[in-house]
Amino acid sequence: MKIYIVQGTCGTYEDRITWCVKAFYTQQEAEDYRNNCQATAETLYKEVEEQNLTIWQIDPSTNPYDPSMLTDYTGTSYFIITTELVCKEG
């Protein structure tokens, strides 16, 4: 059985950080969630820019889809990876 994992990322090269956000049984659920994460992150970055604040002043907990969101000057991006879920009986 395949599962779809939404991951977040920010930074570049050796400063790149990637984290798992949530896993889903269907690709559509994962895509919808990824889109919500990305839209919310972009809104937060835009609000910070409009208020002449720095990205370091973004409160990650204001992203209800990813309260562990990390920020960087490169922005925050979300993507989906697919893997097999293996369940052992016993």
Steps between C-alpha positions, in 0.01 A plus 500: 500500500631843408488802727556863409708717731483879494840648574612856556836646406694824524858608450757406239795264470643401839253732676200322347256356753223255419232378738196274486163667550236227458439170322189403303358186342391679182692724264208744476490553878876561501477744209218694665694520826822603323311775319359628831844497662654686207223761472514573871880530499488739204238711677717518813805606298294765320362637830851527642618684189206743510574580866872554428594221739760229446419139421645405835199671659253252349334300774487145361204411720287737290506240222226261617601248233863493612556643850862384479562703183855626462592820317797618298585779257436249220140448611324189616391238248293187529507184291380141511703181511358152455610185681374153574334440837603163640291353779623194686253276672560377850 
